[in-house]
Amino acid sequence: MNTLVLLLAVLACAAWTASTVTLRTKALERRAERLERRLGLVLDHLGIEEPEPAGLEGVRALLREGRTIEAIKAYRAATGADLAEAKRAVEELAQSRAGRV
C-alpha cells in the first residue's frame, strides 16, 4: 500500500514537472519569435541585410549537380541549422537558381 502511494506521488510530481517545463518552453519560444521579428524590423529600418553564411558556394555546387540531400547536409555543416531550416534554405536556393536560369 505504501509503495503504491509513493509511486502515485512520484508520478504526480513527474507529470507536474513535465507540464511546467512544457509551458515554460512554449513561453520562451514565443518570446524568441517576438524578438526575432523585432530584430528583423530594426534591420529592415536600418537597411541592413543579413550576410550570407560562409560555405554556401559548396551548397550551390551540390545543387547544380542535383545532389539535394548532400546540399542540405553541407548547409547544416556550414551554418549549424537544424534539418527543417536547412531543407527550407536549400529549397529557396534551388528556386532562386532556377529563376535565374
Salt bridges, closest charged atoms under 4 A:
GLU52 OE1 - ARG60 NH2 2.62
GLU57 OE1 - ARG60 NH1 3.91
GLU57 OE2 - ARG64 NH2 3.33
GLU65 OE1 - ARG67 NH1 2.82
GLU91 OE2 - LYS87 NZ 2.40
GLU92 OE2 - ARG88 NH1 3.34
